[in-house]
Amino acid sequence: MYVSQLEFAACRLTIVARKYRDELRPRHGLLRSREFTMKDLYTFDIDIPSALQTYRRVGESYSHFFNQLSLPFIVAEASCGDMGGSMSHEYHIPSRLGEDTVVSCQQCGYAANEEVAALEGSVGIQPNISGPPRNPRVAVWRGVTKRRDTLVNVWYNSDRNAHSPINIHAVKALVPDLDPTIEDAAPIWDELLGKTNRIKSSTQPLNLVNLLDFRVAHLENEITNKPASLPAMFPPGSFVTEGVSQIFISKSALGRPLNLARVQNGDACPRCETGTVTVTRTLELGHTFHLGTRYSDPLAARVTIPQNKSGSHVPTSLAIQMGCFGIGITRIMGAIAEELSDEKGLIWPLRIAPYQVIIVPDFDLVQEAGDVYDTITTMSLGSSMSSLRHVDAIIDDRPQSMPWKLKDADITGYPILIIMGPFIERVGLSSEPTAPYSQPDAANETHEETCSNRATLLHQRKDGYHLDNVIPKWRSCQSRQPKSPATFPGEEAD
């Protein structure tokens, strides 16, 4: 496919579609399901600078979008994986239900998916150690390659972390053919050794790769010689000489010690080397890729420029620079329901709430509630809503009791609640007027301030109804804060 520069310029294709995945373990409602809705964006530019500028602009738009939703998101460097390309970022929120792990450093602002952090820590950064432990408790993790011809022994200090101690991403960077789905390679290896002994001429050569984490690298001689005093360190069949090629690796190709353990809170930052990292379990909501010519080259998707920079009139043909960006719409809804909620119910952000305002009138004020509805749907309720084209409101005129309606409003999660009626004392509200409503600075207000500003009460007075009195709802506004985005020390991803 060839197009001219004038015909092409820059192309953006946005797709919002329902997708299906053969998910083996659907769980947590909308967070992981077989059917979901995605927003995908594909970008096409004529050169690398234009493509990178597009990548930055889309990233800024994503950040603005998540800010509008009041989500405590993290932008983390990520692996391009099977998609390919040269740059990738993920958008996460801290969540106990998350299946990803983000490593971040407050000192330098570094944030990366555990996979990327593991690769940086294993091949590029000198481990922050003053000296190896004298008597570490040595253990071994065993894996096998997809071809089933190589056993991988990873030797590590079990004192560091007894639960999921090995970072599979770091091991796979050294042994690309590693099968990460095998949790116990011993039965497979024993079977291979048995076949080798029975049919030596027809079996493929077997290999044994020993990777030594830097915390036990000083014990290489002891591990190699297999002393009788440490029999528990060596799994059956780990050391054989006949028909098996064995190697030991304790340093990377750059000559740096191997860091094969999972990143933990307090480890040295792999970027600045002076700060320490925090490990957070997260939920991925979006992903961006700078694909470059990963797909345009194989598909011969090129753009023809009339003349090159040197002024020549010979047309120049360039491969189109591509980008791929995605946001999980269904997952975002599930994440908001999980993170922006409390024991009383949901707390929908203004931007996506079905109704921003609910009016709950007393039985004899239903008629007047219509006047209030007309007023608030044509007025500005503060800078946090000023950019909305209109305010969606609803009147709860159902015949149920007032406490029932208030509880139902809490469960539903309306951002703004307007209560009409002389029942303030009955629901625990003060009848004293409060400070006039002030329009908050949406760019600087905290979530707590936002929550207070959204808690609106309409008093019935002798001189009419007043919207200039803003006090907390009938239940404490502070108790309706979303779950803290703090990290969860000691927790590891499954």
Kinemage of the C-alpha trace (Angstrom):
@kinemage 1
@onewidth
@group {chain A} dominant
@subgroup {mainchain}
@vectorlist {calphas} color= white
{ca met a 1} P 0.000 0.000 0.000
{ca tyr a 2} L 1.463 3.324 -1.094
{ca val a 3} L -0.036 6.734 -0.346
{ca ser a 4} L 1.293 10.233 -0.894
{ca gln a 5} L 2.128 12.602 1.937
{ca leu a 6} L -0.707 14.928 0.921
{ca glu a 7} L -3.196 12.073 0.963
{ca phe a 8} L -1.922 10.612 4.234
{ca ala a 9} L -0.694 13.385 6.539
{ca ala a 10} L -1.667 11.729 9.853
{ca cys a 11} L -4.379 9.139 10.330
{ca arg a 12} L -6.205 8.220 13.551
{ca leu a 13} L -8.579 5.280 13.790
{ca thr a 14} L -10.690 4.889 16.938
{ca ile a 15} L -12.647 1.708 17.574
{ca val a 16} L -15.021 1.050 20.469
{ca ala a 17} L -16.113 -2.554 20.236
{ca arg a 18} L -17.189 -5.576 22.204
{ca lys a 19} L -14.513 -8.242 22.459
{ca tyr a 20} L -14.455 -11.861 23.516
{ca arg a 21} L -11.667 -13.815 25.178
{ca asp a 22} L -11.406 -17.492 26.000
{ca glu a 23} L -10.716 -16.640 29.635
{ca leu a 24} L -9.853 -19.724 31.652
{ca arg a 25} L -10.528 -18.120 35.034
{ca pro a 26} L -13.141 -15.331 34.785
{ca arg a 27} L -13.551 -13.689 38.183
{ca his a 28} L -14.179 -10.455 40.108
{ca gly a 29} L -17.189 -9.460 38.033
{ca leu a 30} L -16.242 -6.950 35.340
{ca leu a 31} L -12.529 -7.028 36.180
{ca arg a 32} L -11.897 -10.274 34.305
{ca ser a 33} L -14.613 -11.642 32.059
{ca arg a 34} L -15.000 -13.415 28.756
{ca glu a 35} L -16.914 -10.508 27.215
{ca phe a 36} L -15.801 -6.892 27.572
{ca thr a 37} L -15.751 -3.527 25.804
{ca met a 38} L -12.507 -1.897 24.673
{ca lys a 39} L -11.623 1.506 23.278
{ca asp a 40} L -8.778 1.089 20.772
{ca leu a 41} L -6.884 3.801 18.937
{ca tyr a 42} L -4.493 3.193 16.047
{ca thr a 43} L -2.285 6.042 14.856
{ca phe a 44} L -0.292 6.392 11.638
{ca asp a 45} L 2.428 9.040 11.135
{ca ile a 46} L 4.996 9.744 8.435
{ca asp a 47} L 8.115 9.814 10.607
{ca ile a 48} L 9.442 8.966 14.070
{ca pro a 49} L 9.284 12.516 15.565
{ca ser a 50} L 5.628 12.823 14.551
{ca ala a 51} L 4.832 9.367 15.930
{ca leu a 52} L 6.513 10.133 19.259
{ca gln a 53} L 4.651 13.440 19.502
{ca thr a 54} L 1.400 11.562 18.914
{ca tyr a 55} L 2.397 9.020 21.564
{ca arg a 56} L 2.973 11.801 24.112
{ca arg a 57} L -0.306 13.525 23.283
{ca val a 58} L -2.319 10.348 23.654
{ca gly a 59} L -0.559 9.647 26.953
{ca glu a 60} L -1.475 13.120 28.203
{ca ser a 61} L -5.082 12.534 27.148
{ca tyr a 62} L -5.160 9.240 29.029
{ca ser a 63} L -3.778 10.904 32.162
{ca his a 64} L -6.358 13.685 31.898
{ca phe a 65} L -9.101 11.097 31.452
{ca phe a 66} L -8.140 9.151 34.575
{ca asn a 67} L -7.793 12.403 36.530
{ca gln a 68} L -11.357 13.291 35.569
{ca leu a 69} L -12.468 9.983 37.060
{ca ser a 70} L -10.657 10.730 40.362
{ca leu a 71} L -8.718 7.465 40.045
{ca pro a 72} L -5.268 7.257 41.748
{ca phe a 73} L -3.561 5.936 38.626
{ca ile a 74} L 0.105 5.088 38.018
{ca val a 75} L 1.824 5.357 34.624
{ca ala a 76} L 4.381 2.549 34.480
{ca glu a 77} L 6.973 1.556 31.918
{ca ala a 78} L 6.009 -1.765 30.400
{ca ser a 79} L 7.253 -4.505 28.138
{ca cys a 80} L 6.175 -4.435 24.493
{ca gly a 81} L 5.720 -8.200 24.629
{ca asp a 82} L 4.120 -9.897 21.659
{ca met a 83} L 2.794 -6.598 20.297
{ca gly a 84} L 6.325 -5.465 19.528
{ca gly a 85} L 7.558 -1.915 19.133
{ca ser a 86} L 10.126 0.139 20.974
{ca met a 87} L 8.148 1.803 23.798
{ca ser a 88} L 5.196 0.893 25.964
{ca his a 89} L 3.420 2.213 29.062
{ca glu a 90} L 0.658 0.822 31.243
{ca tyr a 91} L -1.938 2.716 33.270
{ca his a 92} L -2.628 1.082 36.633
{ca ile a 93} L -4.557 1.762 39.804
{ca pro a 94} L -3.564 0.234 43.165
{ca ser a 95} L -5.914 -2.637 43.931
{ca arg a 96} L -5.941 -5.682 46.180
{ca leu a 97} L -7.641 -7.563 43.357
{ca gly a 98} L -4.980 -6.636 40.828
{ca glu a 99} L -2.899 -9.233 39.028
{ca asp a 100} L -0.007 -6.920 38.129
{ca thr a 101} L 2.827 -5.537 40.220
{ca val a 102} L 4.298 -2.055 39.790
{ca val a 103} L 7.686 -1.052 41.178
{ca ser a 104} L 8.097 2.671 41.882
{ca cys a 105} L 10.663 5.023 43.397
{ca gln a 106} L 9.595 8.306 44.973
{ca gln a 107} L 13.090 9.752 44.790
{ca cys a 108} L 13.459 9.727 40.997
{ca gly a 109} L 9.860 9.130 39.901
{ca tyr a 110} L 10.637 5.747 38.367
{ca ala a 111} L 7.650 3.450 37.858
{ca ala a 112} L 7.652 0.204 35.918
{ca asn a 113} L 5.873 -3.077 35.612
{ca glu a 114} L 7.653 -5.764 37.619
{ca glu a 115} L 8.751 -7.431 34.387
{ca val a 116} L 10.636 -4.337 33.202
{ca ala a 117} L 12.021 -3.605 36.673
{ca ala a 118} L 13.273 -7.184 36.913
{ca leu a 119} L 15.142 -6.943 33.628
{ca glu a 120} L 16.784 -3.658 34.597
{ca gly a 121} L 17.760 -5.012 37.980
{ca ser a 122} L 19.143 -8.276 36.599
{ca val a 123} L 21.290 -7.093 33.725
{ca gly a 124} L 22.092 -3.441 34.209
{ca ile a 125} L 22.308 -2.391 37.851
{ca gln a 126} L 24.913 -3.357 40.389
{ca pro a 127} L 23.062 -4.819 43.395
{ca asn a 128} L 23.153 -2.629 46.474
{ca ile a 129} L 25.049 -4.890 48.855
{ca ser a 130} L 27.831 -4.357 51.342
{ca gly a 131} L 28.874 -7.979 51.209
{ca pro a 132} L 27.360 -11.437 50.829
{ca pro a 133} L 25.812 -13.095 53.853
{ca arg a 134} L 28.147 -15.513 55.549
{ca asn a 135} L 25.719 -18.375 56.008
{ca pro a 136} L 22.677 -17.860 53.795
{ca arg a 137} L 20.007 -20.501 53.608
{ca val a 138} L 20.376 -21.714 50.048
{ca ala a 139} L 17.420 -23.109 48.120
{ca val a 140} L 16.807 -23.999 44.500
{ca trp a 141} L 13.948 -23.279 42.138
{ca arg a 142} L 13.627 -25.581 39.137
{ca gly a 143} L 12.192 -24.886 35.715
{ca val a 144} L 12.280 -26.553 32.338
{ca thr a 145} L 12.365 -25.259 28.772
{ca lys a 146} L 9.509 -25.606 26.323
{ca arg a 147} L 11.535 -28.071 24.274
{ca arg a 148} L 11.915 -30.198 27.410
{ca asp a 149} L 15.654 -30.586 26.894
{ca thr a 150} L 17.012 -28.242 29.578
{ca leu a 151} L 16.590 -28.137 33.343
{ca val a 152} L 17.062 -24.668 34.855
{ca asn a 153} L 18.223 -24.492 38.475
{ca val a 154} L 17.966 -21.065 40.091
{ca trp a 155} L 19.955 -20.883 43.328
{ca tyr a 156} L 18.828 -18.211 45.794
{ca asn a 157} L 18.820 -17.158 49.441
{ca ser a 158} L 15.609 -18.502 50.960
{ca asp a 159} L 15.906 -16.112 53.937
{ca arg a 160} L 14.865 -13.266 51.654
{ca asn a 161} L 11.393 -14.429 50.696
{ca ala a 162} L 9.973 -17.896 51.074
{ca his a 163} L 6.830 -17.130 49.034
{ca ser a 164} L 7.268 -16.804 45.239
{ca pro a 165} L 10.953 -15.922 45.650
{ca ile a 166} L 12.050 -16.064 42.000
{ca asn a 167} L 11.296 -13.437 39.389
{ca ile a 168} L 10.311 -15.463 36.342
{ca his a 169} L 10.825 -12.469 34.040
{ca ala a 170} L 14.487 -12.178 35.028
{ca val a 171} L 15.042 -15.905 34.532
{ca lys a 172} L 13.290 -15.877 31.172
{ca ala a 173} L 15.529 -13.030 30.009
{ca leu a 174} L 18.491 -15.379 30.499
{ca val a 175} L 16.709 -18.524 29.263
{ca pro a 176} L 14.206 -17.331 26.616
{ca asp a 177} L 12.842 -20.845 26.017
{ca leu a 178} L 11.803 -21.252 29.673
{ca asp a 179} L 8.269 -22.573 30.143
{ca pro a 180} L 6.749 -20.323 32.855
{ca thr a 181} L 3.654 -22.511 33.187
{ca ile a 182} L 5.560 -25.385 34.817
{ca glu a 183} L 5.689 -25.000 38.595
{ca asp a 184} L 7.462 -28.275 39.399
{ca ala a 185} L 9.948 -29.450 36.781
{ca ala a 186} L 11.257 -32.418 38.799
{ca pro a 187} L 8.858 -35.056 37.386
{ca ile a 188} L 9.537 -33.918 33.827
{ca trp a 189} L 13.297 -33.962 34.361
{ca asp a 190} L 13.245 -37.378 36.028
{ca glu a 191} L 11.316 -38.742 33.066
{ca leu a 192} L 13.826 -37.259 30.627
{ca leu a 193} L 16.745 -38.748 32.558
{ca gly a 194} L 15.039 -42.138 32.504
{ca lys a 195} L 14.596 -41.971 28.764
{ca thr a 196} L 18.225 -40.952 28.334
{ca asn a 197} L 19.449 -43.942 30.314
{ca arg a 198} L 17.158 -46.376 28.482
{ca ile a 199} L 17.470 -45.121 24.898
{ca lys a 200} L 20.630 -43.072 24.748
{ca ser a 201} L 20.962 -43.189 20.991
{ca ser a 202} L 17.471 -41.863 20.232
{ca thr a 203} L 17.069 -39.092 22.777
{ca gln a 204} L 18.065 -35.485 22.305
{ca pro a 205} L 21.009 -34.097 24.304
{ca leu a 206} L 20.048 -32.813 27.736
{ca asn a 207} L 21.334 -29.616 29.319
{ca leu a 208} L 21.532 -28.371 32.885
{ca val a 209} L 21.723 -24.600 33.444
{ca asn a 210} L 22.526 -23.333 36.953
{ca leu a 211} L 21.765 -19.652 37.575
{ca leu a 212} L 23.194 -18.180 40.787
{ca asp a 213} L 21.575 -15.139 42.359
{ca phe a 214} L 24.186 -12.653 43.594
{ca arg a 215} L 23.204 -13.350 47.208
{ca val a 216} L 24.563 -16.913 46.947
{ca ala a 217} L 27.082 -16.499 44.117
{ca his a 218} L 29.969 -16.751 46.587
{ca leu a 219} L 28.881 -20.355 47.243
{ca glu a 220} L 29.433 -21.440 43.640
{ca asn a 221} L 32.252 -23.809 44.590
{ca glu a 222} L 30.158 -25.475 47.293
{ca ile a 223} L 27.204 -25.839 44.934
{ca thr a 224} L 29.427 -27.194 42.161
{ca asn a 225} L 31.091 -29.748 44.432
{ca lys a 226} L 27.814 -30.777 46.074
{ca pro a 227} L 29.102 -31.309 49.615
{ca ala a 228} L 27.454 -34.031 51.627
{ca ser a 229} L 26.690 -31.508 54.374
{ca leu a 230} L 24.102 -29.779 52.183
{ca pro a 231} L 22.064 -32.605 50.644
{ca ala a 232} L 18.760 -30.766 50.883
{ca met a 233} L 20.007 -28.142 48.451
{ca phe a 234} L 20.166 -30.545 45.554
{ca pro a 235} L 17.060 -32.003 43.932
{ca pro a 236} L 17.181 -35.508 42.505
{ca gly a 237} L 18.956 -35.571 39.180
{ca ser a 238} L 20.299 -32.034 39.484
{ca phe a 239} L 23.888 -33.157 38.988
{ca val a 240} L 24.674 -35.828 36.431
{ca thr a 241} L 27.642 -36.241 34.174
{ca glu a 242} L 26.679 -38.820 31.591
{ca gly a 243} L 24.597 -37.488 28.703
{ca val a 244} L 24.033 -34.065 30.286
{ca ser a 245} L 25.835 -30.800 29.523
{ca gln a 246} L 26.065 -28.600 32.607
{ca ile a 247} L 26.922 -24.886 32.965
{ca phe a 248} L 26.971 -22.346 35.814
{ca ile a 249} L 26.068 -18.684 35.280
{ca ser a 250} L 26.545 -16.083 38.002
{ca lys a 251} L 26.983 -12.904 35.915
{ca ser a 252} L 25.233 -11.266 32.992
{ca ala a 253} L 26.782 -10.597 29.600
{ca leu a 254} L 27.785 -7.175 30.961
{ca gly a 255} L 29.666 -8.784 33.837
{ca arg a 256} L 27.118 -7.779 36.470
{ca pro a 257} L 25.915 -10.137 39.238
{ca leu a 258} L 22.526 -11.705 38.599
{ca asn a 259} L 19.544 -10.450 40.578
{ca leu a 260} L 16.973 -13.211 40.156
{ca ala a 261} L 14.793 -12.586 43.210
{ca arg a 262} L 11.471 -10.802 43.059
{ca val a 263} L 11.628 -7.098 43.798
{ca gln a 264} L 10.613 -6.241 47.360
{ca asn a 265} L 9.840 -3.078 49.283
{ca gly a 266} L 13.079 -1.348 50.206
{ca asp a 267} L 15.202 -2.752 47.369
{ca ala a 268} L 17.526 -0.358 45.581
{ca cys a 269} L 15.940 1.537 42.700
{ca pro a 270} L 17.168 0.119 39.367
{ca arg a 271} L 17.091 3.596 37.791
{ca cys a 272} L 18.697 6.044 40.230
{ca glu a 273} L 20.441 3.404 42.447
{ca thr a 274} L 20.180 5.733 45.471
{ca gly a 275} L 16.469 5.533 46.217
{ca thr a 276} L 14.447 2.556 47.373
{ca val a 277} L 11.424 1.093 45.648
{ca thr a 278} L 7.865 0.432 46.712
{ca val a 279} L 6.058 -2.618 45.365
{ca thr a 280} L 2.338 -2.191 44.710
{ca arg a 281} L -0.242 -4.679 43.530
{ca thr a 282} L -2.199 -3.023 40.743
{ca leu a 283} L -4.957 -3.399 38.191
{ca glu a 284} L -4.189 -2.467 34.587
{ca leu a 285} L -6.755 -0.190 32.915
{ca gly a 286} L -4.920 1.001 29.818
{ca his a 287} L -1.903 0.266 27.628
{ca thr a 288} L -0.026 2.277 24.986
{ca phe a 289} L 2.481 1.076 22.378
{ca his a 290} L 4.809 2.865 19.987
{ca leu a 291} L 4.917 0.191 17.292
{ca gly a 292} L 7.134 1.991 14.792
{ca thr a 293} L 7.382 -0.131 11.641
{ca arg a 294} L 6.644 -3.424 13.407
{ca tyr a 295} L 3.616 -4.046 11.152
{ca ser a 296} L 3.966 -1.489 8.367
{ca asp a 297} L 7.190 -3.049 7.061
{ca pro a 298} L 5.793 -6.600 6.653
{ca leu a 299} L 2.604 -5.205 5.104
{ca ala a 300} L 4.510 -2.770 2.852
{ca ala a 301} L 2.468 0.146 4.222
{ca arg a 302} L 4.467 3.155 3.054
{ca val a 303} L 4.023 6.868 2.480
{ca thr a 304} L 5.596 8.685 -0.485
{ca ile a 305} L 7.056 12.140 0.154
{ca pro a 306} L 7.410 14.377 -2.945
{ca gln a 307} L 10.966 15.430 -2.101
{ca asn a 308} L 13.483 14.748 0.620
{ca lys a 309} L 15.138 17.240 2.927
{ca ser a 310} L 18.082 17.746 0.583
{ca gly a 311} L 15.799 19.345 -2.006
{ca ser a 312} L 15.928 16.471 -4.442
{ca his a 313} L 12.861 15.967 -6.605
{ca val a 314} L 13.201 12.212 -6.289
{ca pro a 315} L 10.246 10.938 -4.242
{ca thr a 316} L 11.107 9.309 -0.927
{ca ser a 317} L 9.212 6.273 0.308
{ca leu a 318} L 8.983 5.732 4.069
{ca ala a 319} L 7.380 3.010 6.140
{ca ile a 320} L 4.425 4.345 8.136
{ca gln a 321} L 5.072 4.816 11.857
{ca met a 322} L 2.305 3.183 13.881
{ca gly a 323} L 0.981 3.438 17.419
{ca cys a 324} L -1.558 1.344 19.311
{ca phe a 325} L -3.498 2.508 22.378
{ca gly a 326} L -6.216 0.806 24.404
{ca ile a 327} L -8.458 1.431 27.414
{ca gly a 328} L -10.622 -1.234 29.014
{ca ile a 329} L -14.019 0.429 29.359
{ca thr a 330} L -15.665 -2.507 31.086
{ca arg a 331} L -12.735 -2.964 33.450
{ca ile a 332} L -12.767 0.743 34.353
{ca met a 333} L -16.390 0.438 35.453
{ca gly a 334} L -15.500 -2.538 37.619
{ca ala a 335} L -12.436 -0.759 39.030
{ca ile a 336} L -14.455 2.322 39.961
{ca ala a 337} L -17.079 0.178 41.656
{ca glu a 338} L -14.325 -1.583 43.611
{ca glu a 339} L -12.064 1.339 44.498
{ca leu a 340} L -14.466 4.325 44.727
{ca ser a 341} L -16.905 2.734 47.119
{ca asp a 342} L -17.358 1.959 50.774
{ca glu a 343} L -19.603 -0.120 52.994
{ca lys a 344} L -22.586 2.100 52.164
{ca gly a 345} L -22.420 1.766 48.391
{ca leu a 346} L -20.921 3.197 45.215
{ca ile a 347} L -19.498 6.696 44.717
{ca trp a 348} L -19.619 7.399 40.998
{ca pro a 349} L -17.371 10.154 39.612
{ca leu a 350} L -19.266 13.116 38.167
{ca arg a 351} L -18.047 12.396 34.659
{ca ile a 352} L -19.665 8.996 34.310
{ca ala a 353} L -22.491 9.071 36.852
{ca pro a 354} L -25.850 8.304 35.198
{ca tyr a 355} L -27.191 11.284 37.137
{ca gln a 356} L -24.970 13.843 38.814
{ca val a 357} L -27.736 15.012 41.173
{ca ile a 358} L -30.619 13.300 42.916
{ca ile a 359} L -33.333 15.386 44.570
{ca val a 360} L -35.006 13.695 47.534
{ca pro a 361} L -38.085 15.703 48.584
{ca asp a 362} L -40.401 15.177 51.507
{ca phe a 363} L -43.878 13.923 50.598
{ca asp a 364} L -45.455 17.393 50.550
{ca leu a 365} L -42.631 18.970 48.516
{ca val a 366} L -42.687 16.855 45.372
{ca gln a 367} L -44.249 19.707 43.385
{ca glu a 368} L -41.578 22.164 44.526
{ca ala a 369} L -38.895 19.626 43.649
{ca gly a 370} L -39.728 20.245 40.000
{ca asp a 371} L -38.767 23.907 40.403
{ca val a 372} L -35.476 22.899 42.008
{ca tyr a 373} L -34.867 20.470 39.147
{ca asp a 374} L -35.352 23.254 36.581
{ca thr a 375} L -32.974 25.492 38.513
{ca ile a 376} L -30.040 23.126 38.959
{ca thr a 377} L -30.160 21.750 35.419
{ca thr a 378} L -29.508 25.260 34.097
{ca met a 379} L -26.942 26.454 36.651
{ca ser a 380} L -23.256 25.824 37.293
{ca leu a 381} L -22.509 23.794 40.415
{ca gly a 382} L -18.848 24.710 40.706
{ca ser a 383} L -15.746 24.466 38.575
{ca ser a 384} L -15.608 20.704 39.047
{ca met a 385} L -18.754 20.534 36.900
{ca ser a 386} L -18.438 23.712 34.849
{ca ser a 387} L -17.043 21.887 31.828
{ca leu a 388} L -20.079 19.571 31.710
{ca arg a 389} L -22.501 20.590 28.989
{ca his a 390} L -25.452 20.062 31.269
{ca val a 391} L -26.286 18.609 34.659
{ca asp a 392} L -28.254 15.375 34.701
{ca ala a 393} L -30.632 15.293 37.645
{ca ile a 394} L -33.398 13.014 38.848
{ca ile a 395} L -36.216 13.426 41.383
{ca asp a 396} L -36.945 10.572 43.753
{ca asp a 397} L -40.740 10.842 43.998
{ca arg a 398} L -41.320 7.228 44.970
{ca pro a 399} L -43.768 6.589 47.833
{ca gln a 400} L -41.139 5.063 50.127
{ca ser a 401} L -40.017 6.652 53.393
{ca met a 402} L -37.275 9.272 53.528
{ca pro a 403} L -34.688 7.022 55.295
{ca trp a 404} L -35.309 4.347 52.651
{ca lys a 405} L -34.709 6.867 49.853
{ca leu a 406} L -31.534 8.189 51.452
{ca lys a 407} L -30.138 4.698 51.882
{ca asp a 408} L -31.019 3.844 48.292
{ca ala a 409} L -29.221 6.999 47.103
{ca asp a 410} L -26.115 5.910 49.011
{ca ile a 411} L -26.177 2.443 47.482
{ca thr a 412} L -26.657 3.822 43.975
{ca gly a 413} L -23.782 6.281 44.411
{ca tyr a 414} L -25.130 9.656 43.250
{ca pro a 415} L -22.336 12.266 43.506
{ca ile a 416} L -24.690 15.043 44.732
{ca leu a 417} L -27.664 14.624 47.031
{ca ile a 418} L -30.225 17.421 47.538
{ca ile a 419} L -32.589 16.851 50.445
{ca met a 420} L -35.823 18.863 50.666
{ca gly a 421} L -37.901 18.912 53.828
{ca pro a 422} L -38.176 20.014 57.471
{ca phe a 423} L -36.790 16.726 58.773
{ca ile a 424} L -33.202 17.770 59.412
{ca glu a 425} L -33.172 16.876 63.085
{ca arg a 426} L -34.701 13.453 62.389
{ca val a 427} L -31.807 12.419 60.168
{ca gly a 428} L -29.071 13.954 62.296
{ca leu a 429} L -28.421 17.191 60.387
{ca ser a 430} L -27.886 20.599 61.897
{ca ser a 431} L -30.477 23.223 60.943
{ca glu a 432} L -27.935 26.010 61.330
{ca pro a 433} L -26.822 27.573 58.022
{ca thr a 434} L -23.265 26.924 56.963
{ca ala a 435} L -20.767 28.889 54.924
{ca pro a 436} L -21.908 29.786 51.396
{ca tyr a 437} L -20.984 27.373 48.651
{ca ser a 438} L -17.574 28.190 47.215
{ca gln a 439} L -16.499 27.106 43.779
{ca pro a 440} L -13.460 24.842 44.259
{ca asp a 441} L -10.350 24.829 42.152
{ca ala a 442} L -10.840 21.560 40.289
{ca ala a 443} L -7.155 21.329 39.426
{ca asn a 444} L -5.989 21.539 43.042
{ca glu a 445} L -8.843 20.232 45.188
{ca thr a 446} L -8.277 17.000 47.048
{ca his a 447} L -10.677 14.077 46.903
{ca glu a 448} L -11.827 14.918 50.429
{ca glu a 449} L -12.624 18.490 49.357
{ca thr a 450} L -14.403 17.195 46.294
{ca cys a 451} L -16.494 14.876 48.446
{ca ser a 452} L -17.512 17.773 50.717
{ca asn a 453} L -18.326 20.024 47.778
{ca arg a 454} L -20.575 17.346 46.303
{ca ala a 455} L -22.585 16.933 49.510
{ca thr a 456} L -25.348 19.498 49.015
{ca leu a 457} L -28.341 20.124 51.287
{ca leu a 458} L -31.370 22.235 50.378
{ca his a 459} L -33.003 23.822 53.425
{ca gln a 460} L -36.639 24.759 53.655
{ca arg a 461} L -36.860 28.249 55.159
{ca lys a 462} L -39.611 30.775 55.590
{ca asp a 463} L -38.105 32.827 52.773
{ca gly a 464} L -37.874 29.903 50.349
{ca tyr a 465} L -35.330 27.292 49.318
{ca his a 466} L -31.640 28.077 49.416
{ca leu a 467} L -28.842 26.437 47.455
{ca asp a 468} L -26.166 28.535 49.148
{ca asn a 469} L -25.871 26.197 52.141
{ca val a 470} L -23.545 23.260 51.694
{ca ile a 471} L -23.001 20.826 54.553
{ca pro a 472} L -22.082 17.148 54.648
{ca lys a 473} L -24.736 14.603 53.802
{ca trp a 474} L -26.793 12.934 56.503
{ca arg a 475} L -23.921 10.520 56.963
{ca ser a 476} L -20.291 11.544 57.427
{ca cys a 477} L -18.597 12.598 54.208
{ca gln a 478} L -15.236 11.383 55.495
{ca ser a 479} L -16.572 7.830 55.801
{ca arg a 480} L -17.283 7.821 52.074
{ca gln a 481} L -13.699 8.188 50.955
{ca pro a 482} L -12.389 5.628 48.439
{ca lys a 483} L -10.045 2.949 49.656
{ca ser a 484} L -6.527 4.208 50.278
{ca pro a 485} L -4.184 3.836 47.275
{ca ala a 486} L -1.353 2.919 49.615
{ca thr a 487} L 0.723 -0.116 48.858
{ca phe a 488} L 0.113 -3.419 50.560
{ca pro a 489} L 3.419 -4.497 52.131
{ca gly a 490} L 4.129 -8.165 52.092
{ca glu a 491} L 1.540 -8.943 49.450
{ca glu a 492} L 2.699 -10.526 46.235
{ca ala a 493} L 0.848 -11.084 43.001
{ca asp a 494} L -0.429 -14.587 42.455
